[in-house]
Amino acid sequence: MSDSTVCLLLTTCPDAATAQALADGLVSARLAACVSQLPGMISTYRWQGQIQRESEIQLIIKTSNARRAQAMDHIQTHHPYDVPEILALPVSDGLPAYLAWVAHNSAEDC
């Protein structure tokens, strides 16, 4: 399936409670079929002229391209950061049955 209707969204969260709340909200609203949490990440970045180093949780959000913009809006609205990481990555290929599952479970009218 070379022109998949599925994409991955990435965002980072400051703690487990925020990560779980975002994951629950996205899946409950059918804005994502699945959200995977990768704890134990250390991010080093520049913020307001200073080098910062923080522990974060990476979320990998599996959604449909049709729901991508709504999922990104949900993340931005419910995220505690002023400028949250929200990256959309296209999925160019994958197991057709899994891609269909993601599309179905992130469909607005299911």
Backbone as JSON Lines, residues from 0, in Angstrom:
{"i":0,"aa":"M","n":[0.86,-1.18,0.0],"ca":[0.0,0.0,0.0],"c":[0.9,1.23,0.0]}
{"i":1,"aa":"S","n":[1.22,1.75,-1.16],"ca":[2.21,2.82,-1.27],"c":[1.64,4.2,-1.0]}
{"i":2,"aa":"D","n":[0.34,4.4,-1.16],"ca":[-0.23,5.72,-0.88],"c":[-1.16,5.63,0.33]}
{"i":3,"aa":"S","n":[-0.59,5.26,1.44],"ca":[-1.31,5.01,2.68],"c":[-2.09,6.23,3.14]}
{"i":4,"aa":"T","n":[-3.19,5.97,3.8],"ca":[-3.98,7.04,4.4],"c":[-3.65,7.19,5.87]}
{"i":5,"aa":"V","n":[-2.54,6.61,6.3],"ca":[-2.13,6.62,7.71],"c":[-0.9,7.5,7.89]}
{"i":6,"aa":"C","n":[-0.84,8.18,9.03],"ca":[0.37,8.93,9.37],"c":[0.68,8.73,10.84]}
{"i":7,"aa":"L","n":[1.89,9.07,11.22],"ca":[2.32,9.06,12.61],"c":[2.49,10.49,13.07]}
{"i":8,"aa":"L","n":[2.02,10.77,14.26],"ca":[2.27,12.05,14.9],"c":[3.19,11.8,16.08]}
{"i":9,"aa":"L","n":[4.13,12.69,16.28],"ca":[5.04,12.61,17.42],"c":[4.85,13.83,18.3]}
{"i":10,"aa":"T","n":[4.82,13.61,19.59],"ca":[4.85,14.71,20.56],"c":[5.55,14.2,21.81]}
{"i":11,"aa":"T","n":[6.09,15.12,22.58],"ca":[6.72,14.78,23.84],"c":[5.89,15.36,24.98]}
{"i":12,"aa":"C","n":[5.94,14.7,26.13],"ca":[5.19,15.12,27.31],"c":[6.13,15.21,28.5]}
{"i":13,"aa":"P","n":[5.83,16.11,29.44],"ca":[6.72,16.29,30.58],"c":[6.61,15.2,31.64]}
{"i":14,"aa":"D","n":[5.49,14.45,31.65],"ca":[5.3,13.45,32.7],"c":[4.28,12.41,32.25]}
{"i":15,"aa":"A","n":[4.19,11.35,33.04],"ca":[3.31,10.22,32.71],"c":[1.84,10.62,32.72]}
{"i":16,"aa":"A","n":[1.44,11.48,33.64],"ca":[0.02,11.88,33.72],"c":[-0.39,12.64,32.47]}
{"i":17,"aa":"T","n":[0.45,13.56,32.0],"ca":[0.15,14.3,30.78],"c":[0.11,13.37,29.59]}
{"i":18,"aa":"A","n":[1.09,12.47,29.5],"ca":[1.14,11.52,28.39],"c":[-0.12,10.65,28.35]}
{"i":19,"aa":"Q","n":[-0.53,10.14,29.51],"ca":[-1.71,9.28,29.55],"c":[-2.98,10.06,29.22]}
{"i":20,"aa":"A","n":[-3.09,11.28,29.72],"ca":[-4.27,12.1,29.43],"c":[-4.38,12.4,27.94]}
{"i":21,"aa":"L","n":[-3.26,12.74,27.3],"ca":[-3.28,12.99,25.86],"c":[-3.64,11.72,25.09]}
{"i":22,"aa":"A","n":[-3.02,10.6,25.47],"ca":[-3.3,9.33,24.8],"c":[-4.77,8.96,24.94]}
{"i":23,"aa":"D","n":[-5.3,9.04,26.15],"ca":[-6.7,8.7,26.39],"c":[-7.63,9.61,25.6]}
{"i":24,"aa":"G","n":[-7.35,10.9,25.59],"ca":[-8.19,11.85,24.88],"c":[-8.2,11.61,23.38]}
{"i":25,"aa":"L","n":[-7.03,11.34,22.81],"ca":[-6.94,11.11,21.37],"c":[-7.67,9.83,20.96]}
{"i":26,"aa":"V","n":[-7.47,8.75,21.71],"ca":[-8.1,7.48,21.37],"c":[-9.61,7.55,21.64]}
{"i":27,"aa":"S","n":[-10.01,8.15,22.75],"ca":[-11.44,8.26,23.07],"c":[-12.2,9.05,22.03]}
{"i":28,"aa":"A","n":[-11.59,10.09,21.51],"ca":[-12.23,10.94,20.49],"c":[-12.07,10.37,19.08]}
{"i":29,"aa":"R","n":[-11.48,9.19,18.95],"ca":[-11.21,8.56,17.66],"c":[-10.32,9.43,16.76]}
{"i":30,"aa":"L","n":[-9.48,10.23,17.39],"ca":[-8.49,11.02,16.66],"c":[-7.23,10.21,16.42]}
{"i":31,"aa":"A","n":[-7.12,9.07,17.08],"ca":[-6.0,8.15,16.92],"c":[-6.5,6.74,17.18]}
{"i":32,"aa":"A","n":[-5.94,5.8,16.47],"ca":[-6.26,4.39,16.7],"c":[-5.45,3.84,17.87]}
{"i":33,"aa":"C","n":[-4.23,4.36,18.03],"ca":[-3.31,3.85,19.04],"c":[-2.29,4.94,19.38]}
{"i":34,"aa":"V","n":[-1.91,5.01,20.64],"ca":[-0.85,5.92,21.07],"c":[0.12,5.1,21.91]}
{"i":35,"aa":"S","n":[1.37,5.07,21.48],"ca":[2.42,4.36,22.22],"c":[3.25,5.37,23.0]}
{"i":36,"aa":"Q","n":[3.6,5.01,24.24],"ca":[4.39,5.88,25.1],"c":[5.78,5.29,25.31]}
{"i":37,"aa":"L","n":[6.78,6.12,25.08],"ca":[8.17,5.71,25.29],"c":[8.75,6.56,26.41]}
{"i":38,"aa":"P","n":[8.76,6.05,27.65],"ca":[9.28,6.83,28.77],"c":[10.81,6.77,28.82]}
{"i":39,"aa":"G","n":[11.37,7.58,29.7],"ca":[12.81,7.52,29.96],"c":[13.66,8.29,28.97]}
{"i":40,"aa":"M","n":[13.07,9.18,28.22],"ca":[13.81,9.95,27.23],"c":[14.33,11.23,27.87]}
{"i":41,"aa":"I","n":[15.53,11.63,27.52],"ca":[16.08,12.91,27.96],"c":[16.19,13.79,26.72]}
{"i":42,"aa":"S","n":[15.58,14.96,26.78],"ca":[15.66,15.91,25.67],"c":[16.57,17.07,26.06]}
{"i":43,"aa":"T","n":[17.47,17.43,25.15],"ca":[18.34,18.59,25.32],"c":[17.96,19.57,24.22]}
{"i":44,"aa":"Y","n":[17.65,20.8,24.6],"ca":[17.16,21.77,23.63],"c":[17.44,23.19,24.11]}
{"i":45,"aa":"R","n":[17.33,24.12,23.19],"ca":[17.5,25.53,23.54],"c":[16.11,26.14,23.68]}
{"i":46,"aa":"W","n":[15.87,26.81,24.82],"ca":[14.59,27.48,25.05],"c":[14.87,28.83,25.71]}
{"i":47,"aa":"Q","n":[14.4,29.88,25.07],"ca":[14.57,31.25,25.56],"c":[16.04,31.55,25.88]}
{"i":48,"aa":"G","n":[16.91,31.14,24.96],"ca":[18.33,31.46,25.06],"c":[19.14,30.58,25.99]}
{"i":49,"aa":"Q","n":[18.53,29.59,26.61],"ca":[19.22,28.72,27.55],"c":[19.15,27.27,27.08]}
{"i":50,"aa":"I","n":[20.21,26.52,27.36],"ca":[20.2,25.08,27.09],"c":[19.43,24.4,28.22]}
{"i":51,"aa":"Q","n":[18.44,23.62,27.85],"ca":[17.6,22.9,28.81],"c":[17.82,21.4,28.64]}
{"i":52,"aa":"R","n":[17.66,20.66,29.72],"ca":[17.77,19.21,29.7],"c":[16.65,18.68,30.57]}
{"i":53,"aa":"E","n":[15.71,17.96,29.97],"ca":[14.52,17.5,30.71],"c":[14.2,16.06,30.38]}
{"i":54,"aa":"S","n":[13.65,15.37,31.34],"ca":[13.1,14.04,31.13],"c":[11.73,14.21,30.47]}
{"i":55,"aa":"E","n":[11.48,13.42,29.44],"ca":[10.2,13.5,28.73],"c":[9.73,12.11,28.34]}
{"i":56,"aa":"I","n":[8.47,12.04,27.94],"ca":[7.87,10.81,27.4],"c":[7.5,11.1,25.96]}
{"i":57,"aa":"Q","n":[7.98,10.27,25.05],"ca":[7.66,10.41,23.63],"c":[6.36,9.67,23.33]}
{"i":58,"aa":"L","n":[5.42,10.35,22.68],"ca":[4.22,9.69,22.21],"c":[4.32,9.46,20.71]}
{"i":59,"aa":"I","n":[3.97,8.25,20.29],"ca":[3.87,7.9,18.87],"c":[2.4,7.63,18.62]}
{"i":60,"aa":"I","n":[1.79,8.5,17.84],"ca":[0.35,8.5,17.64],"c":[0.05,8.0,16.23]}
{"i":61,"aa":"K","n":[-0.74,6.92,16.15],"ca":[-1.12,6.36,14.85],"c":[-2.52,6.84,14.52]}
{"i":62,"aa":"T","n":[-2.64,7.58,13.4],"ca":[-3.91,8.15,13.0],"c":[-4.05,8.13,11.49]}
{"i":63,"aa":"S","n":[-5.23,8.52,11.03],"ca":[-5.46,8.63,9.6],"c":[-5.11,10.04,9.14]}
{"i":64,"aa":"N","n":[-4.77,10.16,7.87],"ca":[-4.51,11.49,7.32],"c":[-5.76,12.36,7.43]}
{"i":65,"aa":"A","n":[-6.93,11.76,7.33],"ca":[-8.18,12.51,7.42],"c":[-8.37,13.14,8.79]}
{"i":66,"aa":"R","n":[-7.81,12.55,9.84],"ca":[-7.98,13.05,11.22],"c":[-6.73,13.77,11.73]}
{"i":67,"aa":"R","n":[-5.69,13.85,10.91],"ca":[-4.41,14.42,11.32],"c":[-4.56,15.84,11.88]}
{"i":68,"aa":"A","n":[-5.21,16.73,11.16],"ca":[-5.31,18.13,11.6],"c":[-6.09,18.23,12.91]}
{"i":69,"aa":"Q","n":[-7.15,17.46,13.05],"ca":[-7.93,17.49,14.3],"c":[-7.11,16.93,15.46]}
{"i":70,"aa":"A","n":[-6.33,15.88,15.21],"ca":[-5.48,15.32,16.25],"c":[-4.41,16.34,16.67]}
{"i":71,"aa":"M","n":[-3.83,17.03,15.7],"ca":[-2.82,18.04,16.02],"c":[-3.43,19.18,16.83]}
{"i":72,"aa":"D","n":[-4.64,19.6,16.47],"ca":[-5.33,20.64,17.24],"c":[-5.59,20.18,18.67]}
{"i":73,"aa":"H","n":[-6.02,18.92,18.82],"ca":[-6.28,18.36,20.16],"c":[-5.0,18.38,21.01]}
{"i":74,"aa":"I","n":[-3.9,17.96,20.41],"ca":[-2.63,17.95,21.14],"c":[-2.28,19.37,21.58]}
{"i":75,"aa":"Q","n":[-2.35,20.31,20.66],"ca":[-1.97,21.69,20.99],"c":[-2.87,22.28,22.07]}
{"i":76,"aa":"T","n":[-4.15,21.99,22.0],"ca":[-5.11,22.52,22.98],"c":[-4.9,21.94,24.37]}
{"i":77,"aa":"H","n":[-4.55,20.66,24.45],"ca":[-4.47,19.97,25.75],"c":[-3.03,19.8,26.27]}
{"i":78,"aa":"H","n":[-2.06,20.32,25.58],"ca":[-0.66,20.16,25.95],"c":[-0.22,21.29,26.88]}
{"i":79,"aa":"P","n":[0.56,20.98,27.92],"ca":[0.99,22.03,28.84],"c":[2.12,22.93,28.31]}
{"i":80,"aa":"Y","n":[2.84,22.5,27.26],"ca":[3.95,23.31,26.75],"c":[3.42,24.49,25.93]}
{"i":81,"aa":"D","n":[4.12,25.61,25.96],"ca":[3.79,26.76,25.12],"c":[3.91,26.4,23.64]}
{"i":82,"aa":"V","n":[4.97,25.67,23.32],"ca":[5.23,25.25,21.93],"c":[5.52,23.75,21.95]}
{"i":83,"aa":"P","n":[4.47,22.92,21.93],"ca":[4.71,21.48,21.97],"c":[5.26,20.96,20.65]}
{"i":84,"aa":"E","n":[6.08,19.94,20.76],"ca":[6.51,19.22,19.56],"c":[5.28,18.52,18.99]}
{"i":85,"aa":"I","n":[4.98,18.83,17.74],"ca":[3.95,18.1,17.01],"c":[4.49,17.91,15.6]}
{"i":86,"aa":"L","n":[4.89,16.69,15.3],"ca":[5.44,16.36,13.99],"c":[4.56,15.31,13.33]}
{"i":87,"aa":"A","n":[4.25,15.51,12.07],"ca":[3.47,14.54,11.3],"c":[4.41,13.86,10.31]}
{"i":88,"aa":"L","n":[4.44,12.53,10.37],"ca":[5.28,11.74,9.48],"c":[4.4,10.86,8.6]}
{"i":89,"aa":"P","n":[4.56,10.95,7.3],"ca":[3.75,10.1,6.43],"c":[4.2,8.64,6.54]}
{"i":90,"aa":"V","n":[3.25,7.75,6.42],"ca":[3.55,6.32,6.37],"c":[3.46,5.92,4.91]}
{"i":91,"aa":"S","n":[4.57,5.5,4.36],"ca":[4.58,5.18,2.93],"c":[4.19,3.74,2.64]}
{"i":92,"aa":"D","n":[4.26,2.89,3.64],"ca":[3.95,1.48,3.42],"c":[3.78,0.81,4.78]}
{"i":93,"aa":"G","n":[3.17,-0.36,4.77],"ca":[2.99,-1.11,6.0],"c":[2.1,-2.31,5.73]}
{"i":94,"aa":"L","n":[1.89,-3.11,6.74],"ca":[1.01,-4.27,6.63],"c":[-0.39,-3.76,6.3]}
{"i":95,"aa":"P","n":[-0.96,-4.12,5.17],"ca":[-2.27,-3.6,4.78],"c":[-3.35,-3.77,5.85]}
{"i":96,"aa":"A","n":[-3.37,-4.89,6.53],"ca":[-4.38,-5.1,7.56],"c":[-4.21,-4.12,8.71]}
{"i":97,"aa":"Y","n":[-2.97,-3.83,9.1],"ca":[-2.73,-2.87,10.18],"c":[-3.11,-1.46,9.74]}
{"i":98,"aa":"L","n":[-2.74,-1.08,8.53],"ca":[-3.08,0.25,8.03],"c":[-4.6,0.42,7.96]}
{"i":99,"aa":"A","n":[-5.3,-0.62,7.55],"ca":[-6.76,-0.57,7.51],"c":[-7.33,-0.43,8.92]}
{"i":100,"aa":"W","n":[-6.73,-1.14,9.88],"ca":[-7.18,-1.04,11.28],"c":[-7.02,0.38,11.8]}
{"i":101,"aa":"V","n":[-5.87,1.0,11.54],"ca":[-5.63,2.38,11.98],"c":[-6.65,3.31,11.34]}
{"i":102,"aa":"A","n":[-6.84,3.18,10.04],"ca":[-7.8,4.04,9.34],"c":[-9.2,3.88,9.91]}
{"i":103,"aa":"H","n":[-9.61,2.62,10.15],"ca":[-10.96,2.36,10.66],"c":[-11.14,2.91,12.08]}
{"i":104,"aa":"N","n":[-10.14,2.72,12.93],"ca":[-10.26,3.12,14.33],"c":[-9.98,4.59,14.59]}
{"i":105,"aa":"S","n":[-9.62,5.31,13.55],"ca":[-9.5,6.77,13.68],"c":[-10.47,7.46,12.74]}
{"i":106,"aa":"A","n":[-11.48,6.73,12.29],"ca":[-12.51,7.31,11.43],"c":[-13.52,8.06,12.28]}
{"i":107,"aa":"E","n":[-13.96,9.19,11.8],"ca":[-14.86,10.04,12.56],"c":[-16.23,9.41,12.77]}
{"i":108,"aa":"D","n":[-16.72,8.66,11.83],"ca":[-18.11,8.18,11.88],"c":[-18.26,6.7,12.14]}
{"i":109,"aa":"C","n":[-17.35,6.12,12.94],"ca":[-17.47,4.69,13.26],"c":[-18.19,4.48,14.56]}
